[in-house]
Amino acid sequence: MARFSARRRRGTNAPPRASTSRHQERPMTGLSRCRILIVEDEILLSMALEGMLREEGCEQFAFAATVEDALGKVAEWRPDVVILDLNLQGQKSFPVADALEDHDIAFVIVSGHSRAIVPERHQQRPFIGKPFGRDEVVPLVQQLIKRSVRPLY
């Protein structure tokens, strides 16, 4: 089951604006404005990841449990960072990784399998093995956020 949550821009009733440049549209001053997509078919792991990142100040999350749902969220919601499980309900999530690459969206691969099953084209991506802990997830996501977000000056 997928969940979705997005916040409206502060101080306005208008919905979030569409933009061709996500970096210019949402300058970041902290983790609270970062959009994080969690692509995971195990609801308890999704909740654990969300909890870890909420404690660090992240507020905007979207969730997907299937390849199709994830591809839709990537296209419609334009996340800043994605946490991507490799195996979604028995289907490999490589098409999602390809779409993230095409859209220049930072992501980390999460899997209970070894890194060896990751296609060569995504071997350079950060990888976290399951089970994982806060000490692995939070610093890596913070790093990805810093690299993916360019505040306006």
JOZI-V713599 format. One line per field, one symbol per residue. ss: DSSP state (H for helix, E for strand, L for the rest). phi: phi as a letter, one per 20 degrees, with the letter a starting at -180 (. if undefined). burial: I if it has 24 or more other C-alpha atoms within 12 Angstrom, else O. Layout:
ss: ???
phi: ???
burial: ???
//
This chain:
ss: LLLELLLLLLLLLLLLLLLLLHHHHLLLLLHHHLEEEEELLLHHHHHHHHHHHHHLLLLEEEEELLHHHHHHHHHHHLLLEEEEELEELLEELHHHHHHHHHLLLEEEEEELLLHHHLLHHHLLLEEEELLLLHHHHHHHHHHHHHHHLLLLL
phi: .ecbbcdfffmbeffgffbecffefcfddaffefeddddbeegffgfffgfgfffeofcdcccbdcgffffffffeelfebcddffcdlndfegffgfffffeldfbcecbeefffefggfdfffgcceefccgfefffffffffffeddfec
burial: OIOIOIOOOOOOOOOOOOOOOIIOOIOIOOIIIIIIIIIIIIOOIIOOIIOIIOOOOIIIIIIIIIIOIIIIIIOOIIIIIIIIIIIIOOOIIIIIIIIIOOIIIIIIIIIOOOOOOIOOOIOOIIIIOOOOOOOOIIOIIIOIIOOIIOOOO
//
